[in-house]
Amino acid sequence: IFAALRRREVFGTSGPRIQARFFGGWDYPDGLCAADDRLEKADRAGVPMGADLPATNRDGAPVFLALALADPGTAAHPGQDLQRIQIIKGWVEKGKAHEKVFEVAGGANGATVDTKTCRTKGSESASLCSVWQDPEFDPDERAFYYVRVLENPTCRWSQQLCVEAGVTCGEESTLKPGYEACCMESIPKTVQERAWTSPIWYAPEP
Protein backbone atom coordinates (compact mmCIF):
# COMPACT_ATOMS: atom_id res chain seq x y z
CA ILE A 1 0.00 0.00 0.00
CA PHE A 2 2.72 2.49 0.95
CA ALA A 3 4.68 1.66 -2.22
CA ALA A 4 1.57 2.50 -4.25
CA LEU A 5 1.12 5.74 -2.32
CA ARG A 6 4.72 6.74 -2.98
CA ARG A 7 4.27 6.23 -6.72
CA ARG A 8 0.77 7.83 -6.55
CA GLU A 9 -0.85 4.80 -8.21
CA VAL A 10 -3.96 4.90 -6.03
CA PHE A 11 -7.72 5.25 -6.25
CA GLY A 12 -10.56 5.90 -3.83
CA THR A 13 -14.22 4.92 -3.53
CA SER A 14 -17.28 6.26 -1.77
CA GLY A 15 -17.63 2.94 0.05
CA PRO A 16 -17.98 -0.08 -2.26
CA ARG A 17 -14.96 -2.21 -3.17
CA ILE A 18 -14.91 -1.09 -6.80
CA GLN A 19 -11.54 -1.67 -8.47
CA ALA A 20 -10.33 0.96 -10.94
CA ARG A 21 -7.21 1.01 -13.12
CA PHE A 22 -6.04 3.78 -15.45
CA PHE A 23 -3.09 3.95 -17.85
CA GLY A 24 -1.94 6.48 -20.42
CA GLY A 25 0.34 6.11 -23.44
CA TRP A 26 0.73 6.94 -27.11
CA ASP A 27 0.37 3.59 -28.91
CA TYR A 28 -2.40 1.60 -27.22
CA PRO A 29 -4.36 -0.47 -29.80
CA ASP A 30 -8.16 -0.30 -30.00
CA GLY A 31 -8.46 -3.98 -29.04
CA LEU A 32 -6.45 -3.70 -25.83
CA CYS A 33 -9.50 -4.27 -23.61
CA ALA A 34 -9.91 -7.77 -25.07
CA ALA A 35 -6.32 -8.82 -24.33
CA ASP A 36 -5.81 -11.22 -21.41
CA ASP A 37 -2.63 -9.35 -20.46
CA ARG A 38 -4.07 -5.86 -21.03
CA LEU A 39 -2.75 -4.47 -17.75
CA GLU A 40 0.78 -5.69 -18.40
CA LYS A 41 0.72 -4.33 -21.95
CA ALA A 42 -0.68 -0.98 -20.82
CA ASP A 43 1.97 -0.68 -18.12
CA ARG A 44 4.84 -1.58 -20.46
CA ALA A 45 3.76 0.83 -23.21
CA GLY A 46 2.67 3.72 -21.02
CA VAL A 47 2.31 5.01 -17.47
CA PRO A 48 -0.15 4.19 -14.64
CA MET A 49 -2.44 6.58 -12.82
CA GLY A 50 -0.56 9.05 -10.68
CA ALA A 51 2.32 9.33 -13.15
CA ASP A 52 3.48 11.97 -15.60
CA LEU A 53 2.90 11.13 -19.26
CA PRO A 54 6.08 12.14 -21.07
CA ALA A 55 5.71 14.49 -24.03
CA THR A 56 6.61 13.14 -27.46
CA ASN A 57 7.44 14.57 -30.83
CA ARG A 58 5.11 12.10 -32.54
CA ASP A 59 1.87 13.30 -34.08
CA GLY A 60 -1.41 12.38 -32.46
CA ALA A 61 -3.02 12.53 -29.04
CA PRO A 62 -2.44 10.38 -25.96
CA VAL A 63 -4.45 7.19 -25.57
CA PHE A 64 -5.83 5.91 -22.26
CA LEU A 65 -6.94 2.54 -20.93
CA ALA A 66 -9.70 2.78 -18.31
CA LEU A 67 -10.84 -0.38 -16.54
CA ALA A 68 -13.23 -1.00 -13.65
CA LEU A 69 -14.48 -4.09 -11.81
CA ALA A 70 -17.63 -4.05 -9.69
CA ASP A 71 -17.62 -4.80 -5.99
CA PRO A 72 -18.20 -8.58 -5.82
CA GLY A 73 -19.98 -8.24 -2.49
CA THR A 74 -20.90 -11.28 -0.40
CA ALA A 75 -23.68 -13.88 -0.45
CA ALA A 76 -25.57 -11.86 2.16
CA HIS A 77 -24.84 -8.48 0.60
CA PRO A 78 -24.22 -8.77 -3.17
CA GLY A 79 -22.26 -6.01 -4.88
CA GLN A 80 -23.83 -3.54 -7.27
CA ASP A 81 -23.24 -3.49 -11.03
CA LEU A 82 -21.45 -0.68 -12.81
CA GLN A 83 -23.16 1.89 -15.01
CA ARG A 84 -20.40 3.92 -16.66
CA ILE A 85 -16.80 5.04 -16.81
CA GLN A 86 -16.01 8.70 -17.34
CA ILE A 87 -12.67 10.37 -18.01
CA ILE A 88 -12.39 13.90 -16.65
CA LYS A 89 -9.90 16.20 -18.33
CA GLY A 90 -8.65 19.36 -16.67
CA TRP A 91 -6.59 22.23 -18.04
CA VAL A 92 -5.92 25.94 -17.56
CA GLU A 93 -6.77 28.41 -20.31
CA LYS A 94 -6.14 32.15 -20.03
CA GLY A 95 -5.61 31.79 -16.30
CA LYS A 96 -8.92 29.97 -15.72
CA ALA A 97 -9.29 26.31 -14.72
CA HIS A 98 -11.52 24.11 -16.90
CA GLU A 99 -12.80 20.55 -16.67
CA LYS A 100 -14.66 18.40 -19.18
CA VAL A 101 -16.31 15.02 -18.69
CA PHE A 102 -16.05 12.38 -21.42
CA GLU A 103 -18.26 9.27 -21.36
CA VAL A 104 -15.99 6.41 -22.39
CA ALA A 105 -17.72 3.15 -21.34
CA GLY A 106 -21.24 2.09 -20.37
CA GLY A 107 -23.80 4.86 -20.21
CA ALA A 108 -27.52 5.41 -19.65
CA ASN A 109 -28.59 1.80 -19.10
CA GLY A 110 -32.06 2.36 -17.67
CA ALA A 111 -31.04 1.15 -14.22
CA THR A 112 -33.53 2.12 -11.52
CA VAL A 113 -34.22 1.46 -7.85
CA ASP A 114 -37.60 1.06 -6.15
CA THR A 115 -37.28 3.31 -3.10
CA LYS A 116 -40.17 1.51 -1.38
CA THR A 117 -38.29 -1.80 -1.35
CA CYS A 118 -34.71 -0.77 -2.35
CA ARG A 119 -34.77 -3.41 -5.08
CA THR A 120 -32.74 -2.52 -8.15
CA LYS A 121 -33.46 -3.16 -11.83
CA GLY A 122 -31.43 -2.58 -14.96
CA SER A 123 -28.53 -3.65 -17.10
CA GLU A 124 -25.80 -5.70 -15.43
CA SER A 125 -22.11 -4.85 -15.94
CA ALA A 126 -19.65 -6.54 -13.62
CA SER A 127 -16.80 -4.89 -15.51
CA LEU A 128 -16.26 -2.03 -17.95
CA CYS A 129 -13.26 -1.20 -20.11
CA SER A 130 -12.40 1.39 -22.73
CA VAL A 131 -9.50 2.56 -24.87
CA TRP A 132 -10.00 6.31 -25.35
CA GLN A 133 -8.06 8.99 -27.21
CA ASP A 134 -8.44 12.67 -26.36
CA PRO A 135 -10.23 14.26 -29.35
CA GLU A 136 -9.36 17.79 -28.16
CA PHE A 137 -5.69 17.30 -27.37
CA ASP A 138 -3.39 20.33 -27.59
CA PRO A 139 0.28 19.29 -27.41
CA ASP A 140 1.24 22.76 -26.13
CA GLU A 141 -1.23 22.72 -23.23
CA ARG A 142 -0.74 21.26 -19.76
CA ALA A 143 -3.53 18.87 -18.80
CA PHE A 144 -4.52 16.14 -16.36
CA TYR A 145 -6.87 13.19 -16.78
CA TYR A 146 -8.55 10.95 -14.21
CA VAL A 147 -11.24 8.27 -14.21
CA ARG A 148 -14.60 8.29 -12.43
CA VAL A 149 -16.60 5.06 -12.18
CA LEU A 150 -20.31 5.11 -11.34
CA GLU A 151 -22.41 2.22 -10.06
CA ASN A 152 -26.07 1.72 -10.92
CA PRO A 153 -28.26 3.76 -8.54
CA THR A 154 -29.15 2.27 -5.16
CA CYS A 155 -31.02 3.35 -2.07
CA ARG A 156 -29.17 5.83 0.11
CA TRP A 157 -28.22 4.40 3.51
CA SER A 158 -30.92 6.50 5.20
CA GLN A 159 -33.60 5.14 2.86
CA GLN A 160 -32.47 1.58 3.57
CA LEU A 161 -33.06 2.23 7.27
CA CYS A 162 -36.52 3.61 6.49
CA VAL A 163 -37.42 0.51 4.46
CA GLU A 164 -36.09 -1.82 7.16
CA ALA A 165 -38.19 0.06 9.73
CA GLY A 166 -41.32 -0.41 7.63
CA VAL A 167 -41.98 3.30 7.16
CA THR A 168 -44.69 4.07 4.57
CA CYS A 169 -45.09 7.75 3.85
CA GLY A 170 -48.74 8.74 4.06
CA GLU A 171 -49.43 6.20 6.80
CA GLU A 172 -48.72 7.96 10.09
CA SER A 173 -48.93 4.72 12.08
CA THR A 174 -45.67 3.54 10.43
CA LEU A 175 -43.76 6.74 11.17
CA LYS A 176 -41.87 5.81 14.32
CA PRO A 177 -40.03 8.35 16.50
CA GLY A 178 -36.66 9.17 14.98
CA TYR A 179 -37.77 8.32 11.44
CA GLU A 180 -39.46 11.63 10.60
CA ALA A 181 -36.82 12.36 7.94
CA CYS A 182 -37.95 9.32 5.93
CA CYS A 183 -40.74 11.39 4.39
CA MET A 184 -38.87 14.67 3.95
CA GLU A 185 -38.50 15.55 0.27
CA SER A 186 -35.24 17.38 1.02
CA ILE A 187 -33.53 14.08 1.96
CA PRO A 188 -32.25 12.17 -1.12
CA LYS A 189 -33.53 8.59 -1.32
CA THR A 190 -31.04 7.27 -3.86
CA VAL A 191 -27.31 7.51 -4.50
CA GLN A 192 -24.76 6.43 -7.09
CA GLU A 193 -21.68 5.07 -5.38
CA ARG A 194 -18.43 5.69 -7.24
CA ALA A 195 -14.69 5.34 -7.53
CA TRP A 196 -12.11 7.80 -8.81
CA THR A 197 -8.46 7.42 -9.71
CA SER A 198 -5.44 9.59 -9.16
CA PRO A 199 -4.73 11.60 -12.33
CA ILE A 200 -2.27 11.20 -15.16
CA TRP A 201 -0.46 14.47 -15.88
CA TYR A 202 0.70 15.79 -19.23
CA ALA A 203 3.06 18.74 -19.79
CA PRO A 204 4.66 19.85 -23.07
CA GLU A 205 8.39 19.73 -23.38
CA PRO A 206 10.01 22.99 -22.16
N, C-alpha and C positions, 0 to 999 in steps of 0.2 A: 504494500500500500504506500509506504513512504517513498519507495523508488518511483512509483507512478506519480506521486505528488511532486517529487523533485523534477521530473521531466514534463510535468503539467499534463500528462495524458490521463485525465480524469473526467468524470461526468457525475451529475447529480440527478435525483428524482424527487418528486413531491411526496413520495411514500412507497409506491410499488417497486418491486425488484425488476424493473425494466433494464435491459442491457442495451447500451448504445455504443457504436463505434463510428469513427469518422477519420477519413484519410484524404489527403490532397496530393495531387501530382500533376504531371503534364502529359502523360501517355497512357492513361487508363483506358482499356478497350470497353466498348459498350456492353459486351457480354460478361464483364467481370463478376457480376452478381451471381451468375450461374456456376462459377468455378468453385470446386470443392476447397481449394486453397486460396480463396479470394483475399483473406486477411493477410496471409503471408505475401502474396503478390502485391497487394496495395502497400504494405509496409516497405517492401524492397524497392518499389518504383516511386515512392513518394514519402510523405511525412505523416505522422499520426496527429490527432487532435492535441492542441497545446503547443505545437511546434511552429516554427517559422518556415514558410514555403519559399525556397530560394528563387530569386528572379532568374529569368533565362532570356537569352537572345532569340529563342525560337518564336515563330509566329504562333498565334492561337492563345486561347484562354486556359486557365487551370481547370483541371477535372477533379471531381470529388467522389468518393465512395461513402455513402451513408447507409448504415445498417442498424437495425433495431430488432430485438427479440422481446416478446411479451413476458411479463411476470408469469412463471409457470404455476404459482400458487400452490395450494395443497388440496387434498381430497375434501377437507372440510370447508376450505375457503379457496375456490378456484381463482386463478388469475384472470385478468380482463384482456380482451383482444385489443390490438392496435388499430387506430384509424388512419393515421398519416405521419409522414415525415416531412418536416419543413427545414430548409436551409435559410438562415438569416444572414444577410450581408450587411456590413456596416462600413461607412467611409465618411470622410470629412471633405466637404466642398464649400469653398469660399468661407472658411471658418465656422461652418455649421455642420453638426453631426447628422448623419442620415442613416436610416436602416430600411431594408426592404426584405419582405418575406417571399420566398419561392417555395411553391408546393412541388415536391420532388417524388413522393411515393404515397400510395393510398389516396385518400380524398374523402369527399362527401359520400359515405357508404350507407346512409339511411339508418344508422344505428340510433336507437332510442332506449329510454328507460322509463318504466312505469313507476312513477313516484308513489303510488299507493301500495305497491308491493316490492319495489326496488328490483324487479326482474328486468333484465336487459334483452334487447332484440337487435338483430342487425348482422351485417357481414362479419365473418371471422377471419382475422389475420394474426397468426401467431408470430409472424416475422414480416418485415418489410425491408426492401433493399433498393437502392437506386445509384446509378452512375450519372452524375449531373455536371454539366459544363456551364460556367457563368456566361450568359448571353450578353451581358453588359460590361464585360471586363475592359478596364483601362489600364494598360501596362505601366502608365506613369502615375497611378493613383494608389496610395496606401489603402488597404482594406483588410477586414477580418471576416471570417465565416464561421458559423457554428450551427449545430443541428438541434432542432427541437422535435421531440417525439410525443404524439398525443394518443392517449387511449380512447376507446369508445366511451361515451358518457356513462356515468354511474350515479347512484344516489350519493349525495354529500353525507358525511358522517352523521351530521345532526338529523338528516331525514331518515337514515337507517335506524337511529334511536327512536324516532317518532313511530316508524312502522313496527318496530319490535314492541313498543309500548301499546300498540293497538289504537293509536290516535286517529280519528276520522273527523276531519274538519267539517263543521256543520252539525255534528252530533256532540253537544256539550258534555254528555255523560262520559265520553271517552277522553275528554281533555283533563288529564290529571294535573295536580299541582307540580309546577316545574317544567311543564311541557307546553306552556302558552305560546312559545315561539314557533311551535310546529305549524301554526296556521297564520303566521305573519308573512305577508307577501314580500317584505323586505329581506327575508332570509332565503338565500338560494337553496333549492332542493336538489340540484344536480351539480356535478363537477366533472372536469376532464383531467384526470391525473396525467402527469407528463414527466419527461426526462429531457435534460439539455446537456450538451457537451461543452468542454472547454473549446475555445476558438482555434482556428488556424489563421496565422497572420501572414499577410503578403506586403512586401515593401519593394519598390523599384530599386534597381541598383543606383548607388550614389553617383 
